[in-house]
Amino acid sequence: MNGVRERVKHHMPAVLLTLLSIVQALALELIWSRGTEIASLDQPGWVAALLWAQMAANLVGIVVIWVVYVSTVMRFIWLPTIGDSIYPFIIGIGEFLLVETARPGALGFWFLQMAAVFALMNWVSHHIFRRARTEPENDWHFRDVPPARLRDFYPAIAVVLTLGVVGVTFLVVDLHPGIGLVAVLAVNLLLLAQLRTAKGFWERTLSMDD
């Protein structure tokens, strides 16, 4: 049985990356298809600028998800659960919905979906880290890193709630597309900040691996 556990621990990360890469490829293809279908993208104005900003956020979001997964499975070993093999599909559905809601009149739903994807990715990361902490192979990292507490999640909770409130606001109030553009550009900056954080975490982790 111990041999089975070791095989699962060492081979499952490659399986997860394969699943996720397939899902990401489909999401990228869907972004391309939607970009060629939406006529508003060719018409200069606030609506076109808003749609382009949403498409950019969707693309950066896909990159962020890929970077988080890749950097995690390359650094840590953990005993996966069935949920680990299901999460890439759920994340893929979230990405597809983000692409589908990037259209005129659906900005509120897009923000709500972005909030859901952000919350899911934080949950998945915490789930992996919590299981990785129990494996002796990861002591080089976790021996000096205390377990996460509720207050450590306050920034993520604040982001999810903010995205949710913005989404509901756009659903119930008919706001100018320019306001929507500013809000979506803020999401782009948030996603770029996530990439920067992932880069810093990667470099810090490598410096601990002695």
Residue pairs with C-beta under 8 A, 6 or more apart in sequence:
5 79
8 79
8 80
9 77
9 78
9 79
9 80
9 135
10 77
12 80
12 84
12 85
13 73
13 74
13 77
14 73
15 85
16 69
16 73
16 80
16 84
16 85
16 88
17 69
17 70
17 73
19 85
19 88
19 89
20 65
20 66
20 69
20 88
20 91
21 66
23 88
23 89
23 91
23 92
23 95
24 62
24 65
24 66
24 92
24 95
26 92
26 96
27 58
27 62
27 92
27 95
27 96
27 99
28 59
28 62
30 96
30 99
30 100
31 55
31 58
31 59
31 62
31 99
34 55
34 99
34 100
34 102
34 103
35 41
35 55
38 51
38 103
38 104
40 47
40 48
40 51
40 104
41 48
41 51
41 52
42 48
45 177
46 176
46 177
46 178
46 181
47 104
47 177
49 177
49 181
50 107
50 177
50 180
50 181
50 184
51 102
51 103
51 104
53 181
53 184
53 185
53 188
54 102
54 107
54 110
54 184
55 102
56 188
57 114
57 184
57 187
57 188
57 191
58 95
58 98
58 99
58 102
60 188
60 191
60 192
60 195
61 95
61 98
61 114
61 117
61 191
62 95
63 195
64 121
64 191
64 194
64 195
64 198
65 91
65 95
65 117
65 121
67 195
67 198
68 121
68 125
68 194
68 198
69 88
71 198
71 201
71 202
71 205
72 125
72 128
72 129
75 141
75 202
75 205
76 128
76 129
76 132
76 135
76 138
76 141
77 132
77 135
77 137
77 138
78 128
78 131
78 132
78 134
78 135
78 138
79 131
79 134
79 135
80 131
81 131
83 127
84 127
84 128
87 120
87 124
90 120
91 117
91 120
91 121
91 124
94 113
94 116
94 117
94 120
95 117
97 113
98 110
98 113
98 114
98 117
101 107
101 109
101 110
101 113
102 110
107 170
107 180
107 184
108 167
108 168
108 169
108 170
108 171
108 172
109 167
109 171
110 167
111 163
111 164
111 166
111 167
111 170
111 183
111 187
112 163
112 164
112 167
112 168
112 171
114 163
114 167
114 187
115 159
115 160
115 161
115 163
115 164
115 167
118 156
118 159
118 160
118 163
119 156
119 160
122 153
122 156
122 160
126 148
126 153
129 148
130 148
132 138
132 142
133 142
133 147
140 208
140 209
140 210
141 205
141 208
141 209
144 208
159 190
163 187
166 183
169 175
170 180
170 183
